Amino acid sequence: MSPTTITAVSAAPLTLPMREPFEIAGGTQSRVENVLVRVRLKSGARGWGECAPLPAFNGEDQASTLAAVRRAAEELIGQDAARPLAVARRLEHRLGRRGAARAGLEMAALDAWARHARFPLWTYFGGAEALLHTDVTVAIVGPKAAASAARRISRMGIGTIKIKIGKDVESDVERVLAVVGAAPRARLILDANQGYTPAQALGMLRALRRRGVRPALFEQPVAKDDWDGMARVDRDGGVPVAADETVSSREDAWRLARSKAASVVNVKLMKYGISEALEIAAVAKAAGLGLMIGAMIESPLALWCAAQFAGGLGGFSFVDLDTSLWFARHPMRGPGLGRGGAYDVARVRVGTGITPKRA
């Protein structure tokens, strides 16, 4: 038996308060309801992973994810963590499209191997870029609250602000203009989370253009299955469109590569796990599509894994890894977010660089 053979897998709820509700077009989340995974190797090395299901996204929740992780644990016992792609194939076969469960288990196994062998995940993924800067999000709130949030974000030195929209065009325009007024130099990303029709999305962009506002990116403006509508917004809106919910598998990525219905792909480990995320990023790069790294409602454990994924591969023009800022308290130890929303992944010595405080 190899020292990197997996000998134990355990999982537990990771439930935490949020400092304020996080509202998007698809719903509101007021507390963190994730799953913490631990993998132990024969050598004694331990690794941790996080599953961050988001019911508003694909119906996965904490209870079903915890049950899926525990069912799949037996699939990993006896497997070699030093063969991460083989581990990922087993998990995909067992769990299917349960992306959050796959991501947490892959993360924990990879982290355990990296801690055993003493390397950071950043180098495993390629070591291309050491420094990334995340945006910070303004949720669906009124104009005054949006302006206050934008000023707070600017004081952090953040250069890109992401604004949640998708419920009502008129109030969404007011929110965007409030952010622009409070942070006029910020690069803007709009995220409708499938909330608009193509006509509404284009109307939103026209309304902003009349006021001299041109966002850098428009994320998921229409329903995930409306490929023609997304292509129309990307073609006619004058702003590149990012596909998020639309690309939830390698098959979706191939379809986007062929159709060019959007200009950018938002890669999220929680949609399909780490191995499939690598495939999707490769397809996007080969097709000349831009890359964005994103997250669900994740703690620093999953966020630093995602940052090392993006930094290791390189070429991610948009970074959206800010969700731990909504946590009322932090359950992890490790490097923090630097000034200007900086993820300096070169600071990580082994694995994800993050461990639970109650490990």
FENZIBEL-V26975 format. One record per helix or strand of 2 or more residues. SS is the DSSP state (~ for helix, > for strand). FROM is the first residue (numbers start at 1). TO is the last residue. If there is no record, write none. Layout:
ss=SS from=FROM to=TO
ss=SS from=FROM to=TO
//
This chain:
ss=> from=5 to=24
ss=> from=27 to=41
ss=> from=46 to=51
ss=~ from=55 to=58
ss=~ from=62 to=76
ss=~ from=84 to=95
ss=~ from=99 to=117
ss=~ from=121 to=124
ss=> from=131 to=133
ss=> from=136 to=138
ss=~ from=143 to=155
ss=> from=160 to=164
ss=~ from=169 to=182
ss=> from=187 to=191
ss=~ from=198 to=210
ss=> from=217 to=219
ss=~ from=227 to=236
ss=> from=241 to=243
ss=~ from=250 to=259
ss=> from=264 to=267
ss=~ from=269 to=286
ss=> from=290 to=293
ss=~ from=300 to=313
ss=> from=316 to=319
ss=~ from=323 to=326
ss=> from=332 to=333
ss=> from=342 to=344
ss=~ from=345 to=347
ss=> from=355 to=356
//
